């Protein structure tokens, strides 16, 4: 028993060291830019406008794609009379240490707004109307090519201030209740929806992350994989109901894919093999949604998961655009 406890403590130390390393990485490539962002007062309205602009940039690209369809490549997704699609935004605290910004509510609202924008060209992920709305969620709906498309968007944080969300004298109890609620909704959606997206942090394999960040809790979750079990247990209850699962979180392919495939081998998956920026994740999620709705062929599907945003890796030098998501489609 003593040896097991020692091993457990050693693994915990390794994980917490990895968390320290990860938190030291800026969310964008430029360290100076990240520091400036951390020091500048966060403006949710300006952040919303920025997120919306990136979605419109991606929408412009998607609107110029051809109308050609490849329904056989989409399998059950193409055959479904209606589509129930759920987005779940995890607790998206900034990666810089001591940065109190939490962005998931802003990004989720920007997505909801973009989906209501009038359609242009061949873009289909647009023109939705609001069917219902709560403090932390919105449900949208439209009819496309005779199919009723329902898109529900949930986010986790109760404010954009991590310090307030974790302060027992301010919003901590409200945040804890919301985190538990969205975990239940996420688990239920995996059993009842057609498509589910998780957008957020992988937390080094300790995610999906719907709770506020805490190193000891993350270390425990990394060792026990309890958040992952929310997904696997839910999928095991009804393994053939869900048709596609998008895990738009850093290195989600490495952390989650194998466990999910063991339970649902016929599930279409959208995973990431590298780190993914918030901006890129937003653009990619819009691209996947539009491709599913319009039954895009593989070439244009790959274009749709290639974000328009280009990360600056050094002054004046930008990362080459490439697909940010691994598409594992099962045409069944």
Secondary structure as GFF3:
##gff-version 3
##sequence-region A 1 332
A	DSSP	alpha_helix	2	24	.	.	.	ID=ss1
A	DSSP	alpha_helix	31	39	.	.	.	ID=ss2
A	DSSP	alpha_helix	44	63	.	.	.	ID=ss3
A	DSSP	alpha_helix	71	74	.	.	.	ID=ss4
A	DSSP	alpha_helix	76	79	.	.	.	ID=ss5
A	DSSP	beta_strand	83	89	.	.	.	ID=ss6
A	DSSP	alpha_helix	104	115	.	.	.	ID=ss7
A	DSSP	beta_strand	129	134	.	.	.	ID=ss8
A	DSSP	beta_strand	137	144	.	.	.	ID=ss9
A	DSSP	beta_strand	147	155	.	.	.	ID=ss10
A	DSSP	alpha_helix	162	165	.	.	.	ID=ss11
A	DSSP	alpha_helix	172	192	.	.	.	ID=ss12
A	DSSP	beta_strand	195	199	.	.	.	ID=ss13
A	DSSP	three_ten_helix	203	205	.	.	.	ID=ss14
A	DSSP	alpha_helix	215	224	.	.	.	ID=ss15
A	DSSP	alpha_helix	226	237	.	.	.	ID=ss16
A	DSSP	beta_strand	244	248	.	.	.	ID=ss17
A	DSSP	alpha_helix	252	252	.	.	.	ID=ss18
A	DSSP	pi_helix	253	257	.	.	.	ID=ss19
A	DSSP	alpha_helix	258	263	.	.	.	ID=ss20
A	DSSP	beta_strand	268	271	.	.	.	ID=ss21
A	DSSP	alpha_helix	278	294	.	.	.	ID=ss22
A	DSSP	alpha_helix	298	304	.	.	.	ID=ss23
A	DSSP	beta_strand	312	314	.	.	.	ID=ss24
A	DSSP	beta_strand	317	318	.	.	.	ID=ss25
A	DSSP	beta_strand	326	328	.	.	.	ID=ss26
###
